[in-house]
């Protein structure tokens, strides 16, 4: 568990203090069997299993919600998609995470994380129904943007609570496996939810009422997530040392809590290195996503053929999710065999090679292949980052640390979208970006492979 000197050491991840693979873990078959055993063990833990169901249902709802909003804003026959429109959508989707992150972290370290998951999912369902009503009334503009901002803001509480609660459900030596499968399966559930929403959207045809029906699907999934969280014992997810203060006093602690979280991370070199890695990959991910949306909307297909664009988006999203799911399967044995830094390097080199495909073939098939590789690399780095933070940071600080973590990365993603709006052509057709992406993957992978190894950091 975080805060324990015995947990999260290099030897428990199959890695020596030098960052090289432990000699006892050279057999990849043995590593795979060990990973499978750990997965079976953690899924037998009732609280972990219930938390996983909560995550899967909630993130499937997120996928449906995002698909409904995307089909309304970016893939509607009446609306012209541009780099600026994509950047605005990113801002609506992610700015609440960035602005609320510091506040949410302080509350997650004070409130029951189980109750947060129960109530926040109910609120999300109610808000999704409200947005569906807005769409049914054919209301757009700032009212729709405000409604979307509010519902997405509530997601911040849910995702921060899920990250902070996870270490309370598994032993410390199984954190890598738990972080490999829980968030990654959540990402895949988001893709599945998006796929269900896309199928519903195509079945109902174009128009705002269809997007509203998709949001009702999201509301249903949120209610199911709330019910799954309700089955977890109230005190099981922490915080295990609650700070009993009034809400007004807690609000006054926000800035101090944020500064404390930053200092907590800054004092731990492995956490700083992980932050730099993920921030860089999020910028790359944001730029690639903007280009992919533009290519799918106006370059690979006729702009008037919305169904073809949506189908292409579904394939690209599925490939990215499949890549992320592959990272969940491959990361635990890979970490045991070549270490965390070696695995991140290998994943980044794979993503670089896949990105280079677009230099010679600016086609949808190449884009989908690149999406799968980038999904794998991004999720592999996230698994390593999450495990590192949970191992070197104290349990009482996890809410604030993950809040700072999310603020940095979502701000990076919004910044990448804004950069894409400036540098990309209206139809996204350029090979300069794939070339730059491939170079960045190689550089960041090599840099991280030479960073300081994870060590037992004094608390």
C-alpha positions, 0 to 999 in steps of 0.5 A: 500500500502507498505509505508502506516501505515494503510496497512498490519496490523495484523487486516487486515489479520484476525490476532491480534497483538498477532499472534492469530486469531481475534475473529471476524474471527472465522467463516470459512464460513464467511472467505471463503465468504470474500476471494471470495468477495476480489478475485472478487473485485481485478479481476474487477480492469483492471490493476490487471487483465492485469498484471495477464494475463501477468504473466500467459502467461509468466509463461506458456512460462517458463513451455514450455521452461523448459520442452523443456530443460529438455527433451533435457538434462535429458530425452533424450535416448542418455544421461545418467541422473545422480545427477551431470547432474541434479545439472548442470541443476539447476545451468543453470536454477537458477544461472542467477537469483542469479548473476543478482538479485542485478542489476535487482532490481536497474533497476526495481526501476528506469525503467517503470515496464510496459515497462520492461514487454513488452520488456523483453517478446519480448527478451525472445521470440527472444532468445527462437527461437534462442535456438530452432535453436541451437537444430535443428542444433543438437548443444549441449555442452557449446553453448546450455548451454550459450544460455539457460543461456542468455534466463533464465537470462532475466526472472529475469527482468520479475519476479522481475517486476511482484512482484514489480508491484503487490502492485500498482494494488490493495489496501493494505488490499487486498495484501494477496488475490492478493499474494495468487492468482496471483503468485500461478496461475502463478505457475499453468500456468507454470505447464500447459505450461509444460503440453502442451509442454510435450504433444507436445514433446510426439506427435513429438517423441524423438529427438532434433527437438521435443525439438526445437518445444517446444521452439517455443511454449514458444516463442509464449507464450512470445509474447502473454505476451508482448501484454498483458502487452502492454495494461496496462497504461505506468505509472500504475505499477510504480515506482511512485517515479522514480530515473532519473539517467543514466544507467552508474550511476545506475550500480555504485549504484548496490552494494549500492542498494544491501546493502540498500536492506539488511539493509532495510530487517534486520531492519524489524524482520518479514521480516527476519523471512520470509526470513529464512522460505523461504530459508529453504523450498527452500533447502528442495524443491531442494533436493526433486526435484533432488530425484524425477527426478532421481527416475522418470528417472531411478528407477520407469521406465526403463531408456530406456523408456523415454516416461514413465519417461516424463509422470511421470514427468508430473504427479508429476509436475501437482500434485505440481502445484495443491498443489500450487493452493490449497494454493491460495484457502486456504491461505486467509481464513486460515490466517483469522482463525488461523493467518499467523504463524498457517497456515504455521505450518499446511501446514508444518505438512501436508508436513511432513506427506506426505514426511513420506509416502515415508519411507514406499512406495518408489513408484511413487504414494507416490512421487506424493502425497508428491509433492502435499503437498510440493507444497501447503506448499511451496506456502503457505509460499511464499504467507505469505512471499510476503505479509509480505515483501510488507507490511513492506518494502517501495515501493521505496525499493521493487525492491531491496528487492525482488532481494535480496529475489530471490538471497537468495532463488535461491542460496539455491536451487542451493546449494540444488541441489549440495548437492543432487548430493553428497548425493543421489545415481544415481537412487535416491532410498533412504528413508533417504532423505524423513525422513530428509525432514519430520523432517525439515518441523516439525522443521521449522513450529514449529519455525515460529509459535513462531516468532515475530508477524507482527507489524507496523514497523517504516519506 
